[in-house]
Amino acid sequence: MYINIDSNLLEKLPGFSLGMIHYSGMSLSSSPKMLMGRMNYFIESLRIEHSLESMKNIPNLSYWRAGFKALGIDPSRYRPSSEALLRRILQGNPFHWVNSAVDVNNFLSITHFLPFGLYDVHKLQLPIRCQLGTENDVYAALNGRDVTMNGKIILADENGAFGSPIVDSLRTSVTTDSTELIQIIFIPPNISPNEQEKIIGSSARMMIEINGGDIVESAIISTK
């Protein structure tokens, strides 16, 4: 296993787990029309079923807001990526299309209301650590800003922080040239082991269905 969770983080967020899927031999492109149609239909159903006011009643989103508060993070200032994406959709903003892997990853995030990260393996120096960031953990993020991750949950490799359940870095971003990926799912303790396995399985199947390739390994890294 090439990812572990730091004990200091476990003390503050007991029961927290990571889902990990390692893919290889993938062929990425712009998202096919079939996927775009499916996602647009789902997005419209989200707008019918949910509102900005009702988001607080979604258990997975509620957990992460509470988890951020437990870490001393203001969840209204630093939102979990799944909540931020859903909020933009419910506000009527268009879905931001990137490529066939990133788009699937974002679709899965709003399907399960969980932060999903996706990283190019060839831009990483394994192993990966999930831990609390320090004032030295700063990176150029996908949102175009330099973010300081002090006190926040981060993923880090030998070259430093590169990801989090808030926003990921440009350094490990996935492009259409990427062929080997690691997908990380930030899983709250309210999700049963059986449901965790279902999320991992369905996520892997959809990613492979759209992008081809093989699953090298999948696992749940538990705090227990």
Wavefront OBJ file of the C-alpha trace (Angstrom):
o trace
v 0.000 0.000 0.000
v 1.441 3.371 -0.993
v -0.824 5.685 1.011
v -1.290 6.130 4.747
v -3.207 8.411 7.114
v -1.304 10.281 9.816
v -2.242 9.476 13.429
v -2.635 13.157 14.383
v -5.382 13.494 11.774
v -7.069 10.335 13.013
v -7.309 11.746 16.528
v -9.274 14.734 15.254
v -11.420 12.831 12.728
v -11.997 9.315 14.093
v -13.573 6.940 11.606
v -12.334 8.869 8.567
v -11.203 6.714 5.615
v -9.784 7.065 2.140
v -10.860 5.160 -0.923
v -8.047 4.641 -3.430
v -8.166 3.405 -7.038
v -5.028 3.134 -9.176
v -5.619 3.059 -12.957
v -3.185 2.394 -15.812
v -3.262 2.226 -19.599
v -5.940 4.903 -19.915
v -6.804 6.931 -23.016
v -8.189 10.374 -22.161
v -9.912 12.843 -24.458
v -12.694 15.397 -24.432
v -15.778 13.869 -22.843
v -17.931 11.949 -25.350
v -21.417 13.253 -26.122
v -22.949 10.220 -24.403
v -21.287 11.133 -21.111
v -22.103 14.821 -21.476
v -25.763 14.028 -22.096
v -25.932 11.720 -19.086
v -24.274 14.292 -16.859
v -26.431 17.181 -18.072
v -29.546 15.138 -17.324
v -28.249 14.352 -13.837
v -27.359 17.996 -13.198
v -30.904 19.067 -14.077
v -32.288 16.444 -11.685
v -30.037 17.824 -8.912
v -31.462 21.297 -9.505
v -34.984 19.911 -9.192
v -34.333 17.809 -6.077
v -32.058 20.153 -4.110
v -31.614 23.804 -3.253
v -28.937 25.844 -1.501
v -31.089 25.709 1.633
v -31.612 21.927 1.555
v -27.929 21.109 1.060
v -27.459 21.052 4.837
v -29.724 17.982 4.979
v -27.419 15.853 2.792
v -25.570 13.586 5.282
v -22.219 13.378 3.480
v -22.043 17.144 3.034
v -23.072 17.685 6.668
v -20.326 15.376 7.894
v -17.609 17.211 6.036
v -18.819 20.594 7.259
v -18.718 19.244 10.832
v -15.335 17.627 10.176
v -13.869 20.883 8.929
v -15.190 22.661 12.034
v -13.530 20.005 14.218
v -10.236 20.907 12.557
v -10.805 24.622 13.144
v -11.593 25.290 9.465
v -14.502 27.569 8.548
v -16.529 25.432 6.081
v -18.194 28.519 4.662
v -14.810 29.923 3.673
v -13.077 26.673 2.732
v -15.782 24.394 1.371
v -15.338 20.676 0.699
v -14.903 20.324 -3.072
v -18.107 18.291 -3.424
v -20.140 20.988 -1.704
v -18.489 23.767 -3.716
v -19.242 21.963 -6.982
v -22.856 21.235 -6.034
v -23.336 24.824 -4.874
v -22.136 26.179 -8.240
v -24.544 23.860 -10.055
v -27.512 24.820 -7.871
v -26.705 28.478 -8.473
v -27.243 27.811 -12.170
v -23.613 27.906 -13.252
v -22.656 25.605 -16.142
v -20.680 22.428 -15.522
v -16.998 23.060 -16.270
v -15.860 20.426 -18.784
v -12.164 19.505 -18.589
v -11.504 16.037 -20.008
v -13.014 12.560 -19.916
v -11.351 11.537 -16.631
v -11.727 14.790 -14.681
v -15.351 15.106 -15.819
v -16.149 11.573 -14.604
v -14.403 12.348 -11.316
v -16.514 15.475 -10.811
v -19.669 13.584 -11.777
v -18.899 10.945 -9.145
v -18.281 13.651 -6.555
v -21.743 15.177 -6.989
v -23.324 11.721 -7.274
v -22.018 10.629 -3.865
v -21.652 14.140 -2.334
v -18.052 13.331 -1.428
v -14.716 14.992 -2.248
v -13.033 13.035 -5.056
v -9.429 13.759 -6.084
v -7.732 12.624 -9.299
v -3.977 12.735 -9.843
v -1.442 11.874 -12.544
v 0.784 9.121 -11.126
v 3.746 10.176 -13.270
v 3.697 13.593 -11.572
v 3.849 12.031 -8.094
v 6.697 10.728 -5.951
v 5.132 7.869 -3.981
v 4.281 7.102 -1.217
v 1.366 9.408 -0.376
v 0.585 10.698 3.104
v -2.756 12.078 4.241
v -2.138 14.478 7.115
v -2.748 17.938 8.513
v -0.958 20.670 6.609
v 1.529 23.153 8.064
v 2.325 26.755 7.164
v 4.914 25.382 4.708
v 2.270 23.522 2.695
v 1.486 25.973 -0.093
v 0.713 25.138 -3.713
v -0.621 26.579 -6.934
v -4.166 25.243 -7.094
v -6.513 24.332 -9.932
v -8.600 27.420 -9.126
v -5.690 29.643 -10.186
v -4.736 30.687 -6.660
v -1.815 29.909 -4.397
v -3.390 28.200 -1.384
v -1.941 27.775 2.099
v -3.036 24.479 3.629
v -2.004 25.094 7.236
v -4.304 23.060 9.530
v -6.219 21.544 6.613
v -6.347 17.949 5.380
v -3.740 17.429 2.696
v -2.315 14.712 0.498
v 1.461 14.958 0.215
v 4.240 13.085 -1.548
v 8.026 13.426 -1.387
v 7.742 16.810 -3.143
v 5.176 18.236 -0.723
v 1.437 18.857 -0.628
v -0.515 18.314 -3.839
v -4.140 17.628 -2.921
v -6.923 18.019 -0.399
v -10.707 17.636 -0.057
v -10.882 21.400 -0.760
v -8.873 21.982 -3.956
v -6.059 20.141 -5.727
v -2.774 21.361 -7.169
v -1.731 22.130 -10.709
v 1.407 20.052 -10.169
v -0.389 16.706 -10.262
v -3.277 17.708 -12.539
v -4.712 15.240 -15.060
v -4.566 16.115 -18.769
v -5.383 14.228 -21.963
v -1.725 13.100 -21.983
v -2.164 11.292 -18.651
v -2.300 7.488 -18.821
v -1.848 6.393 -15.184
v -4.049 7.908 -12.474
v -4.775 7.647 -8.778
v -8.268 8.504 -7.586
v -8.739 9.361 -3.902
v -12.159 9.486 -2.205
v -12.488 11.198 1.178
v -14.980 8.989 3.039
v -16.821 9.954 6.260
v -17.530 7.439 9.064
v -21.295 7.532 8.466
v -20.803 5.368 5.348
v -20.832 1.637 6.110
v -18.010 -0.651 4.902
v -20.405 -2.320 2.473
v -21.437 1.045 0.993
v -17.798 2.111 0.786
v -17.049 -0.953 -1.334
v -20.003 -0.138 -3.601
v -18.759 3.420 -4.109
v -15.261 2.185 -4.963
v -16.599 -0.445 -7.356
v -19.064 1.766 -9.211
v -16.534 4.605 -9.467
v -13.895 2.322 -10.970
v -16.339 0.802 -13.449
v -17.475 4.189 -14.744
v -13.919 5.523 -15.063
v -12.819 2.448 -17.038
v -15.991 2.425 -19.143
v -15.295 5.956 -20.375
v -11.481 5.978 -20.455
v -10.412 2.371 -20.924
v -7.390 0.975 -19.126
v -7.054 -1.347 -16.155
v -7.340 -1.205 -12.383
v -3.935 -1.825 -10.833
v -5.226 -1.745 -7.266
v -8.168 -0.503 -5.241
v -8.404 -0.262 -1.474
v -10.012 1.424 1.482
v -7.470 2.945 3.858
v -9.199 2.910 7.218
v -8.503 4.706 10.458
v -9.586 1.677 12.474
l 1 2 3 4 5 6 7 8 9 10 11 12 13 14 15 16 17 18 19 20 21 22 23 24 25 26 27 28 29 30 31 32 33 34 35 36 37 38 39 40 41 42 43 44 45 46 47 48 49 50 51 52 53 54 55 56 57 58 59 60 61 62 63 64 65 66 67 68 69 70 71 72 73 74 75 76 77 78 79 80 81 82 83 84 85 86 87 88 89 90 91 92 93 94 95 96 97 98 99 100 101 102 103 104 105 106 107 108 109 110 111 112 113 114 115 116 117 118 119 120 121 122 123 124 125 126 127 128 129 130 131 132 133 134 135 136 137 138 139 140 141 142 143 144 145 146 147 148 149 150 151 152 153 154 155 156 157 158 159 160 161 162 163 164 165 166 167 168 169 170 171 172 173 174 175 176 177 178 179 180 181 182 183 184 185 186 187 188 189 190 191 192 193 194 195 196 197 198 199 200 201 202 203 204 205 206 207 208 209 210 211 212 213 214 215 216 217 218 219 220 221 222 223 224
